[in-house]
Amino acid sequence: MAERNAARATDRYERKREDILDAATLILNQKGVKGLTLSLAAGAVGLSTTSVTYYFKRKDDLAAACLMRGVDWLIHLAASAEAGDAPAMRLERIFELHLGRLRLTAQGLAPPLPALSDIRALSQPRRSEVFAAYMKAFRRMRQIFEAPELAALTRGRRTARTHMLLEQISWAAFWLPKYDPEDYPRIQQRMVDILLNGLAVEGAAWEPRLPPMAELAPGEGPEMSRDAFLRAATRLINTHGYRGASVDRISAELNVTKGSFYHHIDAKDDLVVACFERSYEVMRRVQRLVMSKEGDQWTKLASAGAALAEYQLSDYGPLLRSSALSALPEAIREEMVQHSNRISDRFASMISDGIAEGSIRPVDPFIAAQMLNATLNAGAELAFWVPGVRQKAAPAVFVRPMLMGIFRS
């Protein structure tokens, strides 16, 4: 009897713990680590904050436990893919499982997966623990590219492809909700087709025509000092997360006073908005420049992707990663998402025009545009994953595999 009671108590404990994690993951995805609190999680499951501390003593313990669920899911995907004999079979298995899970979540039949983009916002030692687990998942996922037919790929190129692949998995959760869950299997097939075969028609050459980097940067004048300020802030937010990029840290990076910070920006939320607006303007400028040139849509799309990849690693870069969206109040976040969608829609129009003229394969333009956006977003961290990668090499190492086939280029 005592053993049965103990087993029941353990089961109740585990069920309640899972309920707390389910609720906390929703909050984490909406508000980021910064916005997740024990009291919010407690209220979502009808408990007091004190009761939640029985399961998770501190907020970071709860956030780390949520994020570890996502890491464990990546390890599960990688392990399941290992059964495939060929890289293409492994890729298909990963997306079949992942979009199947996202479909169940959309139907209310499975708990949400956490967005892993906010790991840096954790405090130590939880940050190191979760990141170490993520690195284990990353290395496991990289094995998809370890096959005799891919022997020509260097370790750096396999790493770059893995980073891009994981960004596609992560970003899908943000744009898939615009579709009905019953469409997810079709979308999965389209995503795999794009990754395997790229966007270019058979025989198309990779010959991007990049505009000069200086044309992508803000013009000369008094605003240059503000642009330098926003560049430094963007680098720090990308590297340390919103919470880690403190006013003190940004001021120290630029060797200015905190008063100078508030001369440029009224509040920290305004800083993220300004960094996003700067990044979106660079992307729009690239689109306008390549679209004004002669040539087919494939060349224009390749040129835009290559230019933005180089920009990420140039002295003018990087662009702000989309993970910073979680730090913004909901109303402002929606406004920034609309900016991002307009950029994606313009890429979709270029792809659609390319299909019509015959320079781009028949693909779903909107899915392809979202996947291109994910790749360009991930380019901000390319130098972290492939140390020593050169600015001029970024297009071939990172964007070309997305546009011409992940196992071909």
TORBADREN-844305 format. One record per residue (C-alpha): z, x, y; residue number from 0. Coordinates in nm, 3 decimals. Layout:
N
+---------+---------+---------+-----+
:      c3 :      c1 :      c2 : num :
+---------+---------+---------+-----+
:       Z :       X :       Y : NUM :
...
+---------+---------+---------+-----+
// end
This chain:
409
+---------+---------+---------+-----+
:      c3 :      c1 :      c2 : num :
+---------+---------+---------+-----+
:   0.000 :   0.000 :   0.000 :   0 :
:   0.092 :   0.278 :   0.243 :   1 :
:  -0.239 :   0.454 :   0.172 :   2 :
:  -0.437 :   0.133 :   0.232 :   3 :
:  -0.257 :   0.072 :   0.562 :   4 :
:  -0.324 :   0.428 :   0.670 :   5 :
:  -0.693 :   0.389 :   0.580 :   6 :
:  -0.714 :   0.064 :   0.780 :   7 :
:  -0.546 :   0.229 :   1.078 :   8 :
:  -0.795 :   0.516 :   1.058 :   9 :
:  -1.087 :   0.272 :   1.041 :  10 :
:  -0.957 :   0.082 :   1.345 :  11 :
:  -0.912 :   0.406 :   1.535 :  12 :
:  -1.268 :   0.520 :   1.457 :  13 :
:  -1.420 :   0.181 :   1.545 :  14 :
:  -1.241 :   0.170 :   1.878 :  15 :
:  -1.335 :   0.531 :   1.949 :  16 :
:  -1.701 :   0.448 :   1.883 :  17 :
:  -1.675 :   0.142 :   2.108 :  18 :
:  -1.542 :   0.360 :   2.389 :  19 :
:  -1.822 :   0.612 :   2.337 :  20 :
:  -2.087 :   0.338 :   2.340 :  21 :
:  -1.955 :   0.202 :   2.670 :  22 :
:  -1.908 :   0.547 :   2.821 :  23 :
:  -2.264 :   0.651 :   2.730 :  24 :
:  -2.402 :   0.358 :   2.927 :  25 :
:  -2.196 :   0.463 :   3.228 :  26 :
:  -2.294 :   0.828 :   3.183 :  27 :
:  -2.665 :   0.739 :   3.179 :  28 :
:  -2.628 :   0.526 :   3.491 :  29 :
:  -2.392 :   0.741 :   3.697 :  30 :
:  -2.397 :   1.087 :   3.540 :  31 :
:  -2.093 :   1.294 :   3.445 :  32 :
:  -1.984 :   1.276 :   3.808 :  33 :
:  -1.962 :   0.896 :   3.800 :  34 :
:  -1.802 :   0.854 :   3.458 :  35 :
:  -1.428 :   0.788 :   3.471 :  36 :
:  -1.170 :   0.695 :   3.211 :  37 :
:  -1.091 :   0.379 :   3.405 :  38 :
:  -1.454 :   0.264 :   3.403 :  39 :
:  -1.482 :   0.327 :   3.030 :  40 :
:  -1.150 :   0.149 :   2.970 :  41 :
:  -1.258 :  -0.155 :   3.167 :  42 :
:  -1.586 :  -0.176 :   2.974 :  43 :
:  -1.401 :  -0.216 :   2.642 :  44 :
:  -1.104 :  -0.419 :   2.767 :  45 :
:  -0.843 :  -0.143 :   2.745 :  46 :
:  -0.611 :   0.016 :   2.995 :  47 :
:  -0.681 :   0.368 :   3.113 :  48 :
:  -0.364 :   0.483 :   2.938 :  49 :
:  -0.494 :   0.343 :   2.609 :  50 :
:  -0.821 :   0.537 :   2.645 :  51 :
:  -0.626 :   0.863 :   2.688 :  52 :
:  -0.503 :   0.810 :   2.333 :  53 :
:  -0.861 :   0.884 :   2.226 :  54 :
:  -0.977 :   1.114 :   2.508 :  55 :
:  -0.718 :   1.292 :   2.720 :  56 :
:  -0.950 :   1.380 :   3.009 :  57 :
:  -1.275 :   1.254 :   3.154 :  58 :
:  -1.460 :   1.568 :   3.048 :  59 :
:  -1.342 :   1.521 :   2.689 :  60 :
:  -1.502 :   1.178 :   2.693 :  61 :
:  -1.823 :   1.297 :   2.861 :  62 :
:  -1.853 :   1.589 :   2.620 :  63 :
:  -1.810 :   1.358 :   2.320 :  64 :
:  -2.087 :   1.134 :   2.454 :  65 :
:  -2.321 :   1.428 :   2.507 :  66 :
:  -2.247 :   1.565 :   2.163 :  67 :
:  -2.384 :   1.242 :   2.018 :  68 :
:  -2.716 :   1.326 :   2.180 :  69 :
:  -2.708 :   1.682 :   2.051 :  70 :
:  -2.632 :   1.560 :   1.699 :  71 :
:  -2.930 :   1.325 :   1.725 :  72 :
:  -3.161 :   1.617 :   1.812 :  73 :
:  -3.032 :   1.810 :   1.512 :  74 :
:  -3.100 :   1.504 :   1.296 :  75 :
:  -3.456 :   1.483 :   1.431 :  76 :
:  -3.518 :   1.851 :   1.362 :  77 :
:  -3.370 :   1.832 :   1.013 :  78 :
:  -3.581 :   1.527 :   0.928 :  79 :
:  -3.895 :   1.697 :   1.056 :  80 :
:  -3.842 :   2.001 :   0.836 :  81 :
:  -3.963 :   1.799 :   0.536 :  82 :
:  -4.315 :   1.801 :   0.681 :  83 :
:  -4.546 :   2.070 :   0.543 :  84 :
:  -4.762 :   2.098 :   0.854 :  85 :
:  -4.657 :   2.119 :   1.221 :  86 :
:  -4.848 :   1.798 :   1.300 :  87 :
:  -4.655 :   1.611 :   1.031 :  88 :
:  -4.327 :   1.740 :   1.173 :  89 :
:  -4.422 :   1.628 :   1.522 :  90 :
:  -4.517 :   1.281 :   1.398 :  91 :
:  -4.185 :   1.251 :   1.215 :  92 :
:  -3.986 :   1.344 :   1.525 :  93 :
:  -4.153 :   1.080 :   1.742 :  94 :
:  -4.147 :   0.816 :   1.470 :  95 :
:  -3.770 :   0.855 :   1.437 :  96 :
:  -3.696 :   0.891 :   1.807 :  97 :
:  -3.901 :   0.599 :   1.935 :  98 :
:  -3.773 :   0.395 :   1.643 :  99 :
:  -3.420 :   0.463 :   1.762 : 100 :
:  -3.508 :   0.382 :   2.123 : 101 :
:  -3.664 :   0.058 :   2.002 : 102 :
:  -3.342 :  -0.041 :   1.824 : 103 :
:  -3.146 :   0.038 :   2.140 : 104 :
:  -3.381 :  -0.175 :   2.350 : 105 :
:  -3.331 :  -0.461 :   2.103 : 106 :
:  -2.953 :  -0.426 :   2.121 : 107 :
:  -2.932 :  -0.313 :   1.759 : 108 :
:  -2.818 :   0.046 :   1.819 : 109 :
:  -2.599 :   0.215 :   2.081 : 110 :
:  -2.771 :   0.412 :   2.358 : 111 :
:  -2.837 :   0.782 :   2.333 : 112 :
:  -2.697 :   0.993 :   2.618 : 113 :
:  -2.921 :   1.170 :   2.868 : 114 :
:  -2.854 :   1.540 :   2.807 : 115 :
:  -2.971 :   1.653 :   3.149 : 116 :
:  -2.618 :   1.650 :   3.294 : 117 :
:  -2.453 :   1.903 :   3.062 : 118 :
:  -2.410 :   2.145 :   3.353 : 119 :
:  -2.193 :   1.893 :   3.534 : 120 :
:  -1.919 :   1.932 :   3.271 : 121 :
:  -1.623 :   2.152 :   3.351 : 122 :
:  -1.532 :   2.449 :   3.135 : 123 :
:  -1.467 :   2.487 :   2.847 : 124 :
:  -1.648 :   2.167 :   2.752 : 125 :
:  -1.969 :   2.279 :   2.921 : 126 :
:  -1.993 :   2.593 :   2.709 : 127 :
:  -1.910 :   2.402 :   2.391 : 128 :
:  -2.177 :   2.137 :   2.443 : 129 :
:  -2.437 :   2.387 :   2.562 : 130 :
:  -2.377 :   2.607 :   2.257 : 131 :
:  -2.438 :   2.303 :   2.036 : 132 :
:  -2.753 :   2.221 :   2.235 : 133 :
:  -2.883 :   2.574 :   2.182 : 134 :
:  -2.833 :   2.528 :   1.808 : 135 :
:  -3.038 :   2.206 :   1.824 : 136 :
:  -3.303 :   2.383 :   2.035 : 137 :
:  -3.344 :   2.662 :   1.782 : 138 :
:  -3.365 :   2.409 :   1.499 : 139 :
:  -3.633 :   2.214 :   1.688 : 140 :
:  -3.830 :   2.534 :   1.756 : 141 :
:  -3.894 :   2.567 :   1.384 : 142 :
:  -4.164 :   2.303 :   1.420 : 143 :
:  -4.381 :   2.585 :   1.560 : 144 :
:  -4.299 :   2.833 :   1.284 : 145 :
:  -4.592 :   2.801 :   1.045 : 146 :
:  -4.865 :   3.041 :   0.921 : 147 :
:  -5.134 :   2.862 :   1.122 : 148 :
:  -4.929 :   2.921 :   1.440 : 149 :
:  -4.859 :   3.289 :   1.376 : 150 :
:  -5.052 :   3.388 :   1.688 : 151 :
:  -4.795 :   3.215 :   1.909 : 152 :
:  -4.541 :   3.456 :   2.055 : 153 :
:  -4.173 :   3.369 :   2.048 : 154 :
:  -4.187 :   3.297 :   2.420 : 155 :
:  -4.473 :   3.050 :   2.378 : 156 :
:  -4.295 :   2.874 :   2.092 : 157 :
:  -3.984 :   2.851 :   2.310 : 158 :
:  -4.184 :   2.712 :   2.604 : 159 :
:  -4.342 :   2.448 :   2.380 : 160 :
:  -4.003 :   2.350 :   2.242 : 161 :
:  -3.866 :   2.307 :   2.593 : 162 :
:  -4.163 :   2.089 :   2.684 : 163 :
:  -4.128 :   1.885 :   2.364 : 164 :
:  -3.759 :   1.817 :   2.426 : 165 :
:  -3.840 :   1.709 :   2.781 : 166 :
:  -4.089 :   1.454 :   2.643 : 167 :
:  -3.817 :   1.319 :   2.412 : 168 :
:  -3.567 :   1.300 :   2.697 : 169 :
:  -3.796 :   1.151 :   2.963 : 170 :
:  -3.931 :   0.880 :   2.729 : 171 :
:  -3.600 :   0.695 :   2.757 : 172 :
:  -3.659 :   0.653 :   3.132 : 173 :
:  -4.013 :   0.511 :   3.130 : 174 :
:  -4.025 :   0.322 :   2.799 : 175 :
:  -3.820 :   0.024 :   2.929 : 176 :
:  -4.126 :  -0.093 :   3.125 : 177 :
:  -4.277 :  -0.183 :   2.784 : 178 :
:  -4.172 :  -0.443 :   2.528 : 179 :
:  -3.992 :  -0.291 :   2.226 : 180 :
:  -4.265 :  -0.425 :   1.997 : 181 :
:  -4.508 :  -0.188 :   2.172 : 182 :
:  -4.306 :   0.124 :   2.091 : 183 :
:  -4.490 :   0.205 :   1.764 : 184 :
:  -4.824 :   0.202 :   1.950 : 185 :
:  -4.679 :   0.419 :   2.226 : 186 :
:  -4.545 :   0.662 :   1.965 : 187 :
:  -4.896 :   0.702 :   1.822 : 188 :
:  -5.044 :   0.757 :   2.167 : 189 :
:  -4.783 :   1.020 :   2.256 : 190 :
:  -4.840 :   1.212 :   1.934 : 191 :
:  -5.217 :   1.196 :   1.981 : 192 :
:  -5.188 :   1.340 :   2.332 : 193 :
:  -4.958 :   1.620 :   2.218 : 194 :
:  -5.182 :   1.708 :   1.924 : 195 :
:  -5.521 :   1.677 :   2.092 : 196 :
:  -5.458 :   1.705 :   2.464 : 197 :
:  -5.656 :   1.526 :   2.733 : 198 :
:  -5.975 :   1.731 :   2.759 : 199 :
:  -6.291 :   1.633 :   2.576 : 200 :
:  -6.420 :   1.862 :   2.301 : 201 :
:  -6.556 :   2.185 :   2.444 : 202 :
:  -6.396 :   2.152 :   2.787 : 203 :
:  -6.286 :   2.481 :   2.939 : 204 :
:  -5.946 :   2.559 :   3.089 : 205 :
:  -6.059 :   2.670 :   3.436 : 206 :
:  -5.812 :   2.534 :   3.691 : 207 :
:  -5.888 :   2.599 :   4.058 : 208 :
:  -5.555 :   2.650 :   4.230 : 209 :
:  -5.511 :   2.598 :   4.603 : 210 :
:  -5.325 :   2.882 :   4.778 : 211 :
:  -4.948 :   2.851 :   4.740 : 212 :
:  -4.908 :   2.866 :   5.118 : 213 :
:  -5.103 :   2.539 :   5.149 : 214 :
:  -4.844 :   2.366 :   4.931 : 215 :
:  -4.547 :   2.477 :   5.141 : 216 :
:  -4.429 :   2.317 :   5.467 : 217 :
:  -4.605 :   2.442 :   5.776 : 218 :
:  -4.474 :   2.701 :   6.017 : 219 :
:  -4.232 :   2.592 :   6.287 : 220 :
:  -3.867 :   2.501 :   6.341 : 221 :
:  -3.850 :   2.302 :   6.017 : 222 :
:  -3.894 :   2.620 :   5.813 : 223 :
:  -3.519 :   2.688 :   5.839 : 224 :
:  -3.449 :   2.342 :   5.700 : 225 :
:  -3.698 :   2.403 :   5.419 : 226 :
:  -3.522 :   2.728 :   5.326 : 227 :
:  -3.198 :   2.531 :   5.319 : 228 :
:  -3.348 :   2.266 :   5.088 : 229 :
:  -3.501 :   2.530 :   4.859 : 230 :
:  -3.162 :   2.691 :   4.811 : 231 :
:  -2.998 :   2.354 :   4.750 : 232 :
:  -3.268 :   2.258 :   4.499 : 233 :
:  -3.217 :   2.580 :   4.301 : 234 :
:  -2.841 :   2.530 :   4.293 : 235 :
:  -2.860 :   2.164 :   4.190 : 236 :
:  -3.111 :   2.247 :   3.915 : 237 :
:  -2.889 :   2.529 :   3.790 : 238 :
:  -2.539 :   2.390 :   3.831 : 239 :
:  -2.588 :   2.014 :   3.852 : 240 :
:  -2.496 :   1.796 :   4.146 : 241 :
:  -2.124 :   1.857 :   4.115 : 242 :
:  -2.167 :   2.232 :   4.074 : 243 :
:  -2.383 :   2.265 :   4.385 : 244 :
:  -2.095 :   2.238 :   4.630 : 245 :
:  -2.127 :   2.265 :   5.007 : 246 :
:  -1.942 :   2.597 :   4.988 : 247 :
:  -2.182 :   2.731 :   4.725 : 248 :
:  -2.494 :   2.625 :   4.915 : 249 :
:  -2.359 :   2.771 :   5.239 : 250 :
:  -2.275 :   3.098 :   5.064 : 251 :
:  -2.622 :   3.114 :   4.909 : 252 :
:  -2.777 :   3.101 :   5.255 : 253 :
:  -2.500 :   3.303 :   5.419 : 254 :
:  -2.432 :   3.027 :   5.670 : 255 :
:  -2.123 :   2.831 :   5.767 : 256 :
:  -2.034 :   2.485 :   5.640 : 257 :
:  -2.105 :   2.367 :   5.992 : 258 :
:  -2.465 :   2.474 :   5.946 : 259 :
:  -2.481 :   2.263 :   5.632 : 260 :
:  -2.385 :   1.953 :   5.824 : 261 :
:  -2.633 :   2.047 :   6.096 : 262 :
:  -2.911 :   1.997 :   5.840 : 263 :
:  -2.761 :   1.720 :   5.628 : 264 :
:  -2.508 :   1.446 :   5.709 : 265 :
:  -2.366 :   1.402 :   5.356 : 266 :
:  -2.415 :   1.539 :   5.008 : 267 :
:  -2.599 :   1.230 :   4.881 : 268 :
:  -2.838 :   1.278 :   5.172 : 269 :
:  -2.894 :   1.633 :   5.049 : 270 :
:  -3.021 :   1.516 :   4.708 : 271 :
:  -3.246 :   1.260 :   4.874 : 272 :
:  -3.389 :   1.527 :   5.107 : 273 :
:  -3.451 :   1.761 :   4.813 : 274 :
:  -3.629 :   1.485 :   4.621 : 275 :
:  -3.840 :   1.391 :   4.922 : 276 :
:  -3.940 :   1.755 :   4.967 : 277 :
:  -4.037 :   1.781 :   4.598 : 278 :
:  -4.236 :   1.458 :   4.602 : 279 :
:  -4.420 :   1.565 :   4.915 : 280 :
:  -4.524 :   1.891 :   4.746 : 281 :
:  -4.658 :   1.695 :   4.447 : 282 :
:  -4.848 :   1.454 :   4.672 : 283 :
:  -4.991 :   1.747 :   4.868 : 284 :
:  -5.118 :   1.907 :   4.547 : 285 :
:  -5.277 :   1.581 :   4.438 : 286 :
:  -5.450 :   1.536 :   4.772 : 287 :
:  -5.579 :   1.894 :   4.777 : 288 :
:  -5.729 :   1.891 :   4.427 : 289 :
:  -5.877 :   1.543 :   4.472 : 290 :
:  -6.057 :   1.658 :   4.788 : 291 :
:  -6.241 :   1.933 :   4.599 : 292 :
:  -6.571 :   1.913 :   4.410 : 293 :
:  -6.561 :   1.890 :   4.032 : 294 :
:  -6.481 :   1.652 :   3.751 : 295 :
:  -6.145 :   1.483 :   3.700 : 296 :
:  -6.050 :   1.713 :   3.411 : 297 :
:  -6.081 :   2.018 :   3.638 : 298 :
:  -5.886 :   1.840 :   3.914 : 299 :
:  -5.607 :   1.736 :   3.676 : 300 :
:  -5.586 :   2.086 :   3.525 : 301 :
:  -5.580 :   2.233 :   3.877 : 302 :
:  -5.296 :   2.005 :   3.986 : 303 :
:  -5.089 :   2.083 :   3.678 : 304 :
:  -5.152 :   2.457 :   3.705 : 305 :
:  -5.072 :   2.464 :   4.077 : 306 :
:  -4.740 :   2.284 :   4.029 : 307 :
:  -4.648 :   2.510 :   3.736 : 308 :
:  -4.707 :   2.817 :   3.951 : 309 :
:  -4.521 :   2.659 :   4.241 : 310 :
:  -4.212 :   2.609 :   4.026 : 311 :
:  -4.183 :   2.984 :   3.971 : 312 :
:  -4.296 :   3.092 :   4.318 : 313 :
:  -4.079 :   3.182 :   4.616 : 314 :
:  -4.145 :   2.830 :   4.748 : 315 :
:  -4.009 :   2.658 :   4.437 : 316 :
:  -3.862 :   2.503 :   4.243 : 317 :
:  -3.900 :   2.126 :   4.254 : 318 :
:  -3.587 :   1.920 :   4.206 : 319 :
:  -3.536 :   1.808 :   3.846 : 320 :
:  -3.522 :   1.436 :   3.780 : 321 :
:  -3.176 :   1.477 :   3.624 : 322 :
:  -3.033 :   1.475 :   3.978 : 323 :
:  -3.124 :   1.106 :   4.004 : 324 :
:  -2.805 :   1.015 :   3.819 : 325 :
:  -2.598 :   1.151 :   4.108 : 326 :
:  -2.739 :   0.902 :   4.357 : 327 :
:  -2.612 :   0.552 :   4.437 : 328 :
:  -2.814 :   0.293 :   4.248 : 329 :
:  -3.008 :   0.159 :   4.546 : 330 :
:  -3.117 :   0.505 :   4.661 : 331 :
:  -3.193 :   0.605 :   4.302 : 332 :
:  -3.432 :   0.312 :   4.266 : 333 :
:  -3.611 :   0.417 :   4.585 : 334 :
:  -3.657 :   0.772 :   4.454 : 335 :
:  -3.781 :   0.641 :   4.118 : 336 :
:  -4.043 :   0.439 :   4.304 : 337 :
:  -4.162 :   0.760 :   4.475 : 338 :
:  -4.188 :   0.927 :   4.134 : 339 :
:  -4.377 :   0.632 :   3.989 : 340 :
:  -4.635 :   0.643 :   4.268 : 341 :
:  -4.703 :   1.009 :   4.191 : 342 :
:  -4.732 :   0.927 :   3.822 : 343 :
:  -4.966 :   0.636 :   3.898 : 344 :
:  -5.194 :   0.868 :   4.095 : 345 :
:  -5.214 :   1.102 :   3.796 : 346 :
:  -5.292 :   0.795 :   3.583 : 347 :
:  -5.578 :   0.704 :   3.819 : 348 :
:  -5.720 :   1.056 :   3.789 : 349 :
:  -5.702 :   1.033 :   3.410 : 350 :
:  -5.863 :   0.688 :   3.411 : 351 :
:  -6.147 :   0.812 :   3.632 : 352 :
:  -6.188 :   1.112 :   3.403 : 353 :
:  -6.221 :   0.886 :   3.100 : 354 :
:  -6.485 :   0.681 :   3.282 : 355 :
:  -6.689 :   0.989 :   3.373 : 356 :
:  -6.649 :   1.146 :   3.028 : 357 :
:  -6.449 :   1.459 :   3.119 : 358 :
:  -6.120 :   1.331 :   2.968 : 359 :
:  -6.066 :   1.185 :   2.620 : 360 :
:  -5.994 :   0.813 :   2.582 : 361 :
:  -5.614 :   0.806 :   2.608 : 362 :
:  -5.362 :   0.568 :   2.759 : 363 :
:  -5.364 :   0.686 :   3.124 : 364 :
:  -5.013 :   0.565 :   3.205 : 365 :
:  -4.853 :   0.725 :   2.899 : 366 :
:  -5.043 :   1.049 :   2.961 : 367 :
:  -4.934 :   1.054 :   3.327 : 368 :
:  -4.568 :   1.009 :   3.235 : 369 :
:  -4.597 :   1.291 :   2.982 : 370 :
:  -4.759 :   1.516 :   3.241 : 371 :
:  -4.479 :   1.433 :   3.486 : 372 :
:  -4.222 :   1.526 :   3.220 : 373 :
:  -4.393 :   1.860 :   3.164 : 374 :
:  -4.409 :   1.942 :   3.534 : 375 :
:  -4.044 :   1.842 :   3.576 : 376 :
:  -3.941 :   2.072 :   3.292 : 377 :
:  -4.127 :   2.362 :   3.453 : 378 :
:  -3.833 :   2.416 :   3.689 : 379 :
:  -3.638 :   2.569 :   3.399 : 380 :
:  -3.920 :   2.765 :   3.236 : 381 :
:  -3.786 :   3.098 :   3.361 : 382 :
:  -3.449 :   3.021 :   3.198 : 383 :
:  -3.601 :   2.952 :   2.858 : 384 :
:  -3.863 :   3.230 :   2.875 : 385 :
:  -3.701 :   3.512 :   3.073 : 386 :
:  -3.952 :   3.733 :   3.248 : 387 :
:  -4.234 :   3.478 :   3.241 : 388 :
:  -4.468 :   3.554 :   3.529 : 389 :
:  -4.562 :   3.300 :   3.793 : 390 :
:  -4.935 :   3.338 :   3.719 : 391 :
:  -4.874 :   3.289 :   3.346 : 392 :
:  -4.687 :   2.959 :   3.387 : 393 :
:  -4.995 :   2.731 :   3.373 : 394 :
:  -5.126 :   2.881 :   3.048 : 395 :
:  -4.782 :   2.907 :   2.887 : 396 :
:  -4.655 :   2.564 :   2.982 : 397 :
:  -4.909 :   2.315 :   3.121 : 398 :
:  -5.215 :   2.408 :   2.918 : 399 :
:  -5.048 :   2.316 :   2.584 : 400 :
:  -4.971 :   1.971 :   2.724 : 401 :
:  -5.325 :   1.917 :   2.854 : 402 :
:  -5.521 :   2.077 :   2.568 : 403 :
:  -5.299 :   2.027 :   2.264 : 404 :
:  -4.955 :   2.163 :   2.180 : 405 :
:  -5.072 :   2.343 :   1.865 : 406 :
:  -5.410 :   2.451 :   1.993 : 407 :
:  -5.354 :   2.650 :   2.311 : 408 :
+---------+---------+---------+-----+
// end
